[in-house]
Amino acid sequence: MSDLLIALTDEQYKVEHNKAGYCKRSGYDGCGKCGIFSFCKGNLKKKKGFNPYFMTVASVAAMFKNEDTDFFNAQRLNRKPSKIGLMFTSWDEAKHLKTYAQMWEIFHGEPHSDIVKGISNDISKEELIAAFSKAGCRFALGVDFGFTAPFAALLFAIDGSDRAYVIDHIETTGHSEAECALMCANRWPSVGPIMVFPDPESPSGAKEFRKLIDSKMLNWSVSGSVINDIEIGTGVIRNFLRTPGTTQTRLYVHHSINILKTEMRVHHYKIRKSDGVVLDVPEDDNDHSIGACRYVLATMFYRSGYSLSSAVLDELHGKVQVHQAPVGTPTISEVAEKIGHTIGELSEEDLKKMIEEEDKGTNSGGGAGFSWSF
């Protein structure tokens, strides 16, 4: 259970519906905001001495919030995460499947007036799309091409809190790429602007969408670069299914989208027949709508690195500084350069003071009854 890396404050624990597996631990005043108590358990407050090669609490917290939990367990904490066959173990239909009225309530923070008055128990797809459009939400279309295998297209709305709502879909077989593109245009002609994220392994399909957009003068565009890395895409989807360190989700799927429901339930890693060992390679099956989901979420939300000093500040505002270099432990020279010094100008005492300053606010305060942790 500890592989989940979830820590709840007393207040969060009181409203948590599934209390199994938690144990109570004491922390410090800043632990609830820091977000890494599930594996720190307050021990960083007790650190003694100085090692310039240690990462700051702020940097670790930023990586934890933005990396796939399985990756963080294995690569950052040097643990081997539990491996079971299913790809998306956080998929929970009670949490992720919603009606249009429930999506409205999540988005607005209150139920639709028709629901309150008892006029209806749901709202229309068109009314929800209009509400998203009026609020300036982004629309995205993930497309996975197929002929014998299913063609899958998922229509997303992304709100200002980076929550993703899968509100409609097309699933079909036996049609050309041009026919599939036309189906999308005919189903959502008034929705826009839409960014289309087509299967990068089907460039001819992307070309059909561009031709159709021009001919029908749709308020759509086709992404020129789509992330097709399965490991990256899987990690991003997992982070949407469950925000790292919490029990919260940022992915909501309309209950009518059966292909995505089914694939989330059954998509799994390959299992070696000789001994039953689960491999790190996904099965190439039951992944068509998941592919469409990956193209959208990975391309829009994957971050490859962070600014050394501004990662946590930007994280609080829902943004992360993006760089091409992968995340890694900053060297003394890199930290010094970040604040405008050369390494020769800083003594060990200067470096110690600098890192302690960055830790303030994320590792402060005295003891306090705190947290329920997996």
Secondary structure in CASP SS format (residue, H / E / C, confidence):
PFRMAT SS
TARGET T0000
AUTHOR 0000-0000-0000
METHOD secondary structure of the structure
MODEL  1
M C 1.00
S H 1.00
D H 1.00
L H 1.00
L C 1.00
I C 1.00
A E 1.00
L E 1.00
T E 1.00
D H 1.00
E H 1.00
Q H 1.00
Y H 1.00
K H 1.00
V H 1.00
E C 1.00
H C 1.00
N C 1.00
K C 1.00
A C 1.00
G C 1.00
Y C 1.00
C E 1.00
K E 1.00
R E 1.00
S E 1.00
G E 1.00
Y E 1.00
D C 1.00
G C 1.00
C H 1.00
G H 1.00
K H 1.00
C H 1.00
G C 1.00
I C 1.00
F H 1.00
S H 1.00
F H 1.00
C H 1.00
K C 1.00
G C 1.00
N H 1.00
L H 1.00
K H 1.00
K H 1.00
K C 1.00
K C 1.00
G C 1.00
F C 1.00
N C 1.00
P C 1.00
Y C 1.00
F C 1.00
M C 1.00
T C 1.00
V H 1.00
A H 1.00
S H 1.00
V H 1.00
A H 1.00
A H 1.00
M H 1.00
F H 1.00
K H 1.00
N H 1.00
E C 1.00
D C 1.00
T H 1.00
D H 1.00
F H 1.00
F H 1.00
N H 1.00
A H 1.00
Q H 1.00
R H 1.00
L C 1.00
N C 1.00
R C 1.00
K C 1.00
P C 1.00
S C 1.00
K C 1.00
I C 1.00
G C 1.00
L E 1.00
M C 1.00
F C 1.00
T C 1.00
S C 1.00
W C 1.00
D C 1.00
E H 1.00
A H 1.00
K H 1.00
H H 1.00
L E 1.00
K E 1.00
T C 1.00
Y H 1.00
A H 1.00
Q H 1.00
M H 1.00
W H 1.00
E H 1.00
I H 1.00
F H 1.00
H H 1.00
G C 1.00
E C 1.00
P C 1.00
H C 1.00
S H 1.00
D H 1.00
I H 1.00
V H 1.00
K C 1.00
G C 1.00
I C 1.00
S C 1.00
N C 1.00
D C 1.00
I C 1.00
S C 1.00
K H 1.00
E H 1.00
E H 1.00
L H 1.00
I H 1.00
A H 1.00
A H 1.00
F H 1.00
S H 1.00
K H 1.00
A C 1.00
G C 1.00
C C 1.00
R E 1.00
F E 1.00
A E 1.00
L E 1.00
G E 1.00
V E 1.00
D E 1.00
F C 1.00
G C 1.00
F C 1.00
T C 1.00
A C 1.00
P C 1.00
F E 1.00
A E 1.00
A E 1.00
L E 1.00
L E 1.00
F E 1.00
A E 1.00
I E 1.00
D C 1.00
G C 1.00
S C 1.00
D C 1.00
R C 1.00
A E 1.00
Y E 1.00
V E 1.00
I E 1.00
D E 1.00
H E 1.00
I E 1.00
E E 1.00
T E 1.00
T C 1.00
G C 1.00
H C 1.00
S C 1.00
E H 1.00
A H 1.00
E H 1.00
C H 1.00
A H 1.00
L H 1.00
M H 1.00
C H 1.00
A H 1.00
N H 1.00
R H 1.00
W C 1.00
P C 1.00
S C 1.00
V C 1.00
G C 1.00
P C 1.00
I E 1.00
M E 1.00
V E 1.00
F E 1.00
P E 1.00
D C 1.00
P C 1.00
E C 1.00
S C 1.00
P H 1.00
S H 1.00
G H 1.00
A H 1.00
K H 1.00
E H 1.00
F H 1.00
R H 1.00
K H 1.00
L H 1.00
I H 1.00
D H 1.00
S H 1.00
K H 1.00
M C 1.00
L C 1.00
N C 1.00
W E 1.00
S E 1.00
V E 1.00
S C 1.00
G C 1.00
S C 1.00
V C 1.00
I C 1.00
N C 1.00
D C 1.00
I H 1.00
E H 1.00
I H 1.00
G H 1.00
T H 1.00
G H 1.00
V H 1.00
I H 1.00
R H 1.00
N H 1.00
F H 1.00
L H 1.00
R C 1.00
T C 1.00
P C 1.00
G C 1.00
T C 1.00
T C 1.00
Q C 1.00
T C 1.00
R C 1.00
L E 1.00
Y E 1.00
V E 1.00
H E 1.00
H C 1.00
S C 1.00
I C 1.00
N H 1.00
I H 1.00
L H 1.00
K H 1.00
T H 1.00
E H 1.00
M H 1.00
R H 1.00
V H 1.00
H C 1.00
H E 1.00
Y E 1.00
K E 1.00
I E 1.00
R C 1.00
K C 1.00
S C 1.00
D C 1.00
G C 1.00
V C 1.00
V E 1.00
L E 1.00
D E 1.00
V E 1.00
P E 1.00
E C 1.00
D C 1.00
D C 1.00
N C 1.00
D C 1.00
H H 1.00
S H 1.00
I H 1.00
G H 1.00
A H 1.00
C H 1.00
R H 1.00
Y H 1.00
V H 1.00
L H 1.00
A H 1.00
T H 1.00
M H 1.00
F H 1.00
Y C 1.00
R C 1.00
S C 1.00
G C 1.00
Y C 1.00
S C 1.00
L C 1.00
S C 1.00
S C 1.00
A H 1.00
V H 1.00
L H 1.00
D H 1.00
E H 1.00
L H 1.00
H C 1.00
G C 1.00
K C 1.00
V C 1.00
Q C 1.00
V C 1.00
H C 1.00
Q C 1.00
A C 1.00
P C 1.00
V C 1.00
G C 1.00
T C 1.00
P C 1.00
T C 1.00
I H 1.00
S H 1.00
E H 1.00
V H 1.00
A H 1.00
E H 1.00
K H 1.00
I C 1.00
G C 1.00
H C 1.00
T C 1.00
I H 1.00
G H 1.00
E H 1.00
L C 1.00
S C 1.00
E H 1.00
E H 1.00
D H 1.00
L H 1.00
K H 1.00
K H 1.00
M H 1.00
I H 1.00
E H 1.00
E H 1.00
E H 1.00
D H 1.00
K C 1.00
G C 1.00
T C 1.00
N C 1.00
S C 1.00
G C 1.00
G C 1.00
G E 1.00
A E 1.00
G E 1.00
F E 1.00
S E 1.00
W E 1.00
S E 1.00
F C 1.00
END
